[in-house]
Amino acid sequence: MTEGARERNYGALGNASLPLRIIDGRRLEKRYRDALRPGELLSDAQGQAHVLPRYFYEVPSWDIAVRLQLSEHFALWEFIHTDVHEAAPLRTFPRYVPCAITLLALALEQFRDAVRSFVHISANGGYRSPGHALTVHATPHAWGTAVNIYRIGETMLDARDVLAQYAEVAYNSMP
């Protein structure tokens, strides 16, 4: 596929083809390997070791991240919007995100269908690399398999009972 054809495809995702290159993280430049730590072990807060992702989608630009729909209602940018605490090489493009991000978008679609409203992912609430300055332990965010949701429709998730209500919906509606 030519670069021009690839560029045109980014705005029309919804087909079975995701127009991003899949990259073996172990083949990236050292600055990216140091931030992503592909295939390395990272322990969670309980001391359990987990293997970090090795394969990533290469995201060439912010414009493409904004235009690329991973699912009907979720665009790639929502999962990679981070703050200045992210590792320096991952604050510019190209960016690298674990391939699992596509499955997370599909799971969130199921959740959105169950709540029958918009689901808002917080900034810095999607993928965070193990090189993120605030990363101490392994969390599902480092695999691209978790998001922080701050609002559903017009409802802010700022009270324990509201969180419990939506946690039950998530548990019952998502794989």
Backbone bond lengths (Angstrom), bond angles and torsions (degrees), N, CA, C in turn:
res aa  C-N    CA-C-N  psi(-1)  N-CA   C-N-CA  omega(-1)  CA-C   N-CA-C  phi
1 M - - - 1.445 - - 1.525 107.73 -
2 T 1.319 116.78 132.72 1.460 120.21 179.81 1.522 109.40 -73.19
3 E 1.334 116.34 161.13 1.461 120.11 179.46 1.522 111.10 -60.40
4 G 1.345 117.80 -40.02 1.460 121.02 178.12 1.521 112.04 -63.16
5 A 1.321 117.06 -42.48 1.467 120.95 178.42 1.517 110.60 -66.21
6 R 1.334 116.30 -40.79 1.465 119.92 178.46 1.524 109.42 -62.36
7 E 1.319 117.93 -44.23 1.466 122.69 179.57 1.526 111.01 -58.83
8 R 1.329 117.85 -42.30 1.463 121.31 179.66 1.529 111.42 -65.65
9 N 1.311 118.39 -32.72 1.466 121.79 -177.58 1.524 113.63 -69.50
10 Y 1.311 118.95 -23.20 1.457 120.37 -175.45 1.520 112.77 -62.02
11 G 1.307 118.11 -31.95 1.448 120.04 -177.51 1.510 113.64 -82.25
12 A 1.311 118.74 -4.98 1.460 120.49 -172.10 1.514 112.15 -125.39
13 L 1.321 117.14 36.28 1.452 118.02 178.26 1.516 108.99 -72.46
14 G 1.239 117.54 152.02 1.437 124.42 -174.33 1.515 105.31 146.22
15 N 1.317 113.91 -11.69 1.452 120.11 174.75 1.525 108.34 -90.00
16 A 1.287 116.87 -175.54 1.466 120.71 -176.43 1.524 112.63 -80.22
17 S 1.312 118.12 -6.20 1.453 121.63 -175.22 1.520 111.08 -102.85
18 L 1.311 116.66 125.93 1.456 120.91 175.20 1.522 107.33 -99.32
19 P 1.324 117.56 115.38 1.467 120.37 -172.09 1.531 114.17 -81.98
20 L 1.305 116.47 47.81 1.459 121.63 175.60 1.519 108.53 -122.91
21 R 1.314 115.25 144.11 1.470 119.18 176.42 1.518 109.74 -73.79
22 I 1.326 115.72 140.43 1.469 121.35 172.54 1.518 106.78 -94.58
23 I 1.319 115.11 128.91 1.457 122.11 -173.70 1.532 110.13 -120.29
24 D 1.314 116.49 134.23 1.466 121.40 170.50 1.529 106.07 -76.78
25 G 1.317 116.72 113.15 1.455 121.61 -176.47 1.511 114.26 -57.15
26 R 1.320 117.18 -25.59 1.460 120.02 179.49 1.526 112.31 -72.44
27 R 1.330 116.97 -10.48 1.470 121.24 179.75 1.536 112.38 -101.94
28 L 1.311 116.62 1.68 1.457 120.31 179.78 1.530 111.31 -75.84
29 E 1.332 115.58 164.92 1.458 120.21 173.99 1.530 109.18 -58.05
30 K 1.328 116.01 154.82 1.461 121.81 -176.25 1.528 112.69 -55.67
31 R 1.320 118.41 -40.34 1.467 120.18 -177.77 1.533 111.14 -61.44
32 Y 1.336 117.19 -35.39 1.467 120.14 176.49 1.523 111.11 -75.75
33 R 1.320 116.80 -41.07 1.472 119.91 178.32 1.522 110.35 -60.11
34 D 1.321 117.20 -40.32 1.469 120.61 179.72 1.524 111.91 -63.29
35 A 1.321 117.54 -35.68 1.463 121.33 -179.78 1.522 112.38 -80.23
36 L 1.333 117.26 -39.30 1.465 121.92 -175.10 1.524 113.22 -88.17
37 R 1.318 116.49 -29.69 1.471 123.67 -179.68 1.535 111.90 51.49
38 P 1.329 117.85 51.39 1.469 120.94 -174.26 1.529 113.56 -58.65
39 G 1.332 114.70 128.61 1.455 121.25 176.99 1.516 114.66 76.69
40 E 1.337 118.29 -1.16 1.460 120.78 179.53 1.524 110.70 -80.95
41 L 1.319 115.74 166.76 1.455 121.36 177.17 1.525 109.98 -91.89
42 L 1.329 115.93 141.42 1.454 122.98 173.80 1.520 106.05 -137.66
43 S 1.320 117.02 130.15 1.461 121.17 -177.57 1.516 111.52 -90.20
44 D 1.330 114.91 145.38 1.458 119.79 175.95 1.526 109.59 -84.49
45 A 1.306 117.40 -176.97 1.462 122.24 -175.69 1.529 112.21 -63.29
46 Q 1.324 117.83 -22.50 1.461 121.99 178.92 1.528 112.22 -91.71
47 G 1.333 117.58 0.56 1.456 121.60 178.93 1.516 114.48 89.79
48 Q 1.322 117.70 1.79 1.469 122.27 178.57 1.522 109.03 -75.39
49 A 1.322 117.50 126.70 1.466 121.56 -179.67 1.521 110.79 -83.31
50 H 1.336 115.92 140.22 1.457 123.36 178.68 1.524 108.72 -132.05
51 V 1.325 116.47 142.52 1.461 121.22 179.11 1.531 108.81 -83.54
52 L 1.327 115.93 126.91 1.464 121.01 178.55 1.528 110.31 -73.06
53 P 1.334 117.06 156.07 1.471 120.25 179.99 1.525 112.20 -58.07
54 R 1.313 114.56 147.52 1.459 120.82 177.56 1.524 111.66 -107.64
55 Y 1.322 117.55 -29.61 1.458 121.53 -175.86 1.524 110.77 -109.78
56 F 1.332 114.81 137.16 1.454 121.76 -172.75 1.522 110.32 -135.48
57 Y 1.340 114.47 153.47 1.452 120.10 166.81 1.519 107.17 -85.67
58 E 1.316 116.36 138.00 1.453 121.20 174.65 1.530 108.10 -92.69
59 V 1.331 116.06 120.21 1.465 121.96 -179.78 1.527 106.91 -103.10
60 P 1.347 117.46 109.66 1.466 120.39 -172.15 1.525 116.00 -70.02
61 S 1.375 117.63 -30.69 1.463 118.69 -175.49 1.524 110.47 -157.71
62 W 1.330 114.83 162.64 1.462 121.00 176.84 1.529 109.54 -64.87
63 D 1.312 117.50 -39.30 1.456 121.26 179.37 1.527 110.65 -57.50
64 I 1.292 116.97 -43.05 1.468 120.47 178.91 1.523 110.33 -67.98
65 A 1.326 117.71 -40.66 1.466 120.69 178.39 1.523 111.28 -61.09
66 V 1.326 117.22 -36.91 1.468 121.33 179.23 1.526 110.63 -70.17
67 R 1.307 117.34 -39.64 1.470 121.18 -175.95 1.522 114.02 -83.46
68 L 1.307 118.04 -20.69 1.462 120.92 -172.78 1.529 111.43 -84.34
69 Q 1.318 115.49 109.83 1.464 121.32 176.71 1.523 108.95 -82.55
70 L 1.329 116.57 123.64 1.466 120.46 174.96 1.521 110.43 -83.36
71 S 1.321 115.20 -27.11 1.458 121.87 176.28 1.524 106.20 -150.43
72 E 1.284 118.00 -177.28 1.465 120.46 -174.51 1.528 112.81 -56.87
73 H 1.335 117.37 -39.87 1.461 120.56 -173.33 1.529 114.85 -115.84
74 F 1.320 118.30 3.16 1.464 119.95 -177.31 1.523 110.51 -128.07
75 A 1.326 114.63 125.46 1.457 121.44 178.03 1.533 109.26 -98.94
76 L 1.304 115.90 156.85 1.460 121.75 -177.78 1.517 112.74 -56.45
77 W 1.335 118.06 -40.02 1.470 120.65 -176.19 1.526 112.01 -55.56
78 E 1.338 118.07 -33.30 1.460 120.97 -177.35 1.525 112.30 -63.10
79 F 1.319 116.38 -25.55 1.459 121.40 -177.32 1.528 113.01 -92.87
80 I 1.340 116.79 -13.32 1.470 118.98 -175.47 1.522 113.21 -120.11
81 H 1.321 117.39 7.55 1.469 121.47 -179.69 1.528 108.77 -73.87
82 T 1.338 116.70 104.79 1.463 120.96 -176.87 1.519 111.53 -121.51
83 D 1.315 114.87 174.93 1.458 121.41 -178.15 1.528 111.14 -103.71
84 V 1.317 115.67 -171.04 1.466 120.72 -177.30 1.522 112.88 -73.44
85 H 1.316 117.44 -2.94 1.465 119.92 176.74 1.529 112.12 -82.79
86 E 1.338 116.43 -11.90 1.465 119.62 176.88 1.524 108.30 -66.21
87 A 1.317 116.26 150.06 1.465 121.33 179.28 1.525 109.39 -54.26
88 A 1.315 116.94 137.40 1.468 122.54 -174.32 1.534 113.65 -50.57
89 P 1.337 120.38 -46.33 1.473 118.26 -179.14 1.528 113.67 -63.49
90 L 1.336 117.03 -20.17 1.459 120.94 -176.72 1.525 112.27 -97.92
91 R 1.320 117.40 7.35 1.460 120.95 174.51 1.523 111.29 -95.95
92 T 1.317 116.82 -5.98 1.459 121.95 177.19 1.531 107.79 -122.14
93 F 1.306 115.08 172.61 1.457 119.57 -178.25 1.506 110.31 -104.62
94 P 1.325 116.68 147.15 1.463 127.06 7.80 1.530 111.29 -72.45
95 R 1.344 114.23 152.20 1.464 122.08 175.02 1.523 106.59 -111.88
96 Y 1.318 115.46 158.03 1.460 121.15 -179.00 1.519 108.49 -127.57
97 V 1.341 115.66 128.01 1.463 121.43 179.75 1.521 109.04 -128.75
98 P 1.336 117.02 143.68 1.465 119.75 -179.58 1.525 111.89 -58.90
99 C 1.303 115.77 145.26 1.466 121.23 -179.39 1.527 112.19 -60.99
100 A 1.311 118.11 -22.22 1.468 121.52 179.73 1.518 113.01 -63.95
101 I 1.316 117.94 -14.75 1.465 121.77 -178.19 1.527 111.02 -57.54
102 T 1.320 118.01 -32.06 1.466 120.71 -179.79 1.528 111.07 -68.61
103 L 1.313 117.26 -37.15 1.468 120.47 177.44 1.526 110.82 -68.86
104 L 1.318 116.18 -36.22 1.464 120.16 177.38 1.528 110.23 -63.25
105 A 1.319 117.41 -42.05 1.467 120.46 178.39 1.529 110.75 -60.71
106 L 1.315 117.35 -41.03 1.466 120.45 178.73 1.526 111.52 -66.95
107 A 1.323 117.38 -39.20 1.470 120.73 177.03 1.529 110.31 -64.10
108 L 1.331 116.85 -39.83 1.460 119.81 177.97 1.526 112.00 -66.50
109 E 1.315 117.14 -30.91 1.470 119.84 174.16 1.526 109.99 -61.27
110 Q 1.318 116.77 -42.52 1.463 119.97 178.31 1.527 110.53 -62.69
111 F 1.320 116.14 -41.90 1.464 120.77 178.16 1.528 109.84 -63.55
112 R 1.320 117.21 -44.50 1.465 121.72 179.53 1.529 110.39 -60.01
113 D 1.322 116.91 -42.09 1.467 120.14 176.90 1.526 110.75 -61.16
114 A 1.315 116.64 -40.03 1.467 120.69 -178.17 1.531 112.21 -68.59
115 V 1.326 118.02 -37.64 1.468 120.59 -179.30 1.524 111.95 -88.14
116 R 1.334 116.26 -11.28 1.474 123.16 177.97 1.531 112.58 54.66
117 S 1.342 114.91 41.68 1.455 118.62 178.98 1.522 109.76 -161.30
118 F 1.327 115.04 175.21 1.461 121.39 177.06 1.517 110.77 -65.92
119 V 1.313 116.43 145.79 1.460 123.04 176.23 1.525 106.40 -120.22
120 H 1.334 116.33 121.20 1.461 121.47 -174.68 1.536 110.38 -106.20
121 I 1.328 115.19 120.77 1.462 121.77 178.96 1.527 107.91 -90.93
122 S 1.319 116.58 131.79 1.462 119.60 -178.59 1.524 111.47 -72.54
123 A 1.318 115.42 152.94 1.461 120.38 172.85 1.521 107.05 -59.56
124 N 1.300 116.57 137.33 1.457 123.04 -177.31 1.533 111.42 67.98
125 G 1.327 116.49 15.53 1.447 120.59 -176.89 1.513 114.59 -101.65
126 G 1.326 117.62 0.24 1.452 121.46 178.58 1.514 110.49 -104.98
127 Y 1.325 115.91 -126.89 1.464 120.11 -179.40 1.521 111.09 -69.34
128 R 1.327 115.02 129.37 1.460 122.49 171.78 1.520 106.57 -129.51
129 S 1.296 115.56 127.68 1.461 119.55 -177.87 1.524 110.75 -70.72
130 P 1.333 116.94 161.68 1.458 119.17 173.99 1.527 111.51 -65.73
131 G 1.350 117.70 -14.86 1.455 122.24 176.82 1.515 113.70 -84.94
132 H 1.330 118.05 -2.94 1.468 122.27 177.34 1.528 107.86 -60.33
133 A 1.314 117.40 134.49 1.466 121.76 -174.28 1.522 113.62 -59.51
134 L 1.314 118.65 -25.72 1.459 121.28 -178.92 1.525 113.04 -93.36
135 T 1.333 117.20 0.61 1.458 120.46 178.53 1.523 109.51 -77.81
136 V 1.307 115.71 117.79 1.458 121.98 176.68 1.523 109.42 -109.91
137 H 1.336 114.96 -44.74 1.464 121.86 -178.13 1.526 109.24 -124.56
138 A 1.304 114.87 164.24 1.460 120.88 175.19 1.524 109.43 -65.90
139 T 1.328 115.77 135.02 1.460 121.90 171.65 1.527 106.82 -136.61
140 P 1.312 118.14 162.31 1.460 119.85 178.66 1.531 113.58 -59.51
141 H 1.331 117.81 -18.89 1.463 120.35 177.38 1.526 111.21 -61.27
142 A 1.328 117.85 -33.61 1.471 122.16 -178.31 1.532 112.09 -71.61
143 W 1.315 117.69 -10.60 1.473 121.57 177.08 1.525 111.20 -106.19
144 G 1.320 115.88 -2.73 1.468 118.91 -176.12 1.508 111.59 72.54
145 T 1.345 116.25 30.76 1.467 120.28 -176.36 1.527 112.45 -121.05
146 A 1.331 117.80 16.77 1.465 120.80 179.32 1.522 109.66 -147.78
147 V 1.316 115.14 151.69 1.463 121.55 173.02 1.526 108.55 -138.12
148 N 1.312 115.27 155.20 1.459 121.45 170.39 1.528 106.44 -100.67
149 I 1.309 115.76 121.04 1.460 121.95 179.74 1.520 106.75 -102.80
150 Y 1.326 116.71 128.60 1.463 119.29 -178.61 1.523 113.10 -106.82
151 R 1.345 116.54 -17.94 1.455 119.36 -178.32 1.517 109.70 -152.23
152 I 1.311 115.82 142.59 1.462 122.64 173.09 1.519 106.49 -124.72
153 G 1.314 115.82 115.78 1.466 119.66 -172.70 1.511 108.64 61.01
154 E 1.305 116.38 -123.78 1.471 121.40 177.01 1.525 112.34 -98.57
155 T 1.325 117.26 1.83 1.457 121.95 -175.90 1.526 111.11 -91.18
156 M 1.330 115.58 117.88 1.459 120.84 175.43 1.537 108.23 -77.21
157 L 1.304 115.82 139.70 1.469 120.38 179.23 1.525 108.49 -92.44
158 D 1.318 115.03 70.72 1.459 120.57 -175.17 1.529 113.60 -124.90
159 A 1.312 116.89 11.99 1.470 120.97 177.83 1.525 108.66 -132.60
160 R 1.319 115.23 144.56 1.468 121.32 -175.76 1.530 112.61 -57.39
161 D 1.340 117.59 -42.33 1.469 119.68 -178.28 1.532 111.58 -67.59
162 V 1.328 117.40 -37.27 1.472 120.78 177.77 1.526 109.79 -66.80
163 L 1.336 116.74 -43.51 1.467 120.41 177.33 1.523 110.95 -59.93
164 A 1.328 117.11 -43.50 1.466 120.83 -179.89 1.524 110.95 -63.20
165 Q 1.320 116.93 -40.70 1.473 121.59 179.17 1.527 110.70 -60.36
166 Y 1.331 117.00 -49.67 1.459 120.03 -178.18 1.522 112.46 -74.83
167 A 1.321 117.81 -27.42 1.467 120.10 175.37 1.521 109.84 -63.78
168 E 1.315 116.86 -39.35 1.465 120.30 177.88 1.529 111.13 -65.78
169 V 1.332 116.80 -41.16 1.467 120.30 177.16 1.527 109.12 -62.18
170 A 1.317 117.40 -44.48 1.478 120.71 179.22 1.514 110.56 -61.09
171 Y 1.305 116.93 -45.46 1.460 121.16 -179.61 1.518 111.39 -59.54
172 N 1.311 116.74 -39.66 1.469 121.38 -176.85 1.532 114.36 -84.45
173 S 1.332 117.89 -16.90 1.464 119.41 -174.10 1.525 114.34 -111.43
174 M 1.314 118.35 -18.57 1.451 120.98 -175.51 1.534 110.49 -105.84
175 P 1.328 115.32 150.28 1.474 117.72 177.98 1.523 111.36 -69.07
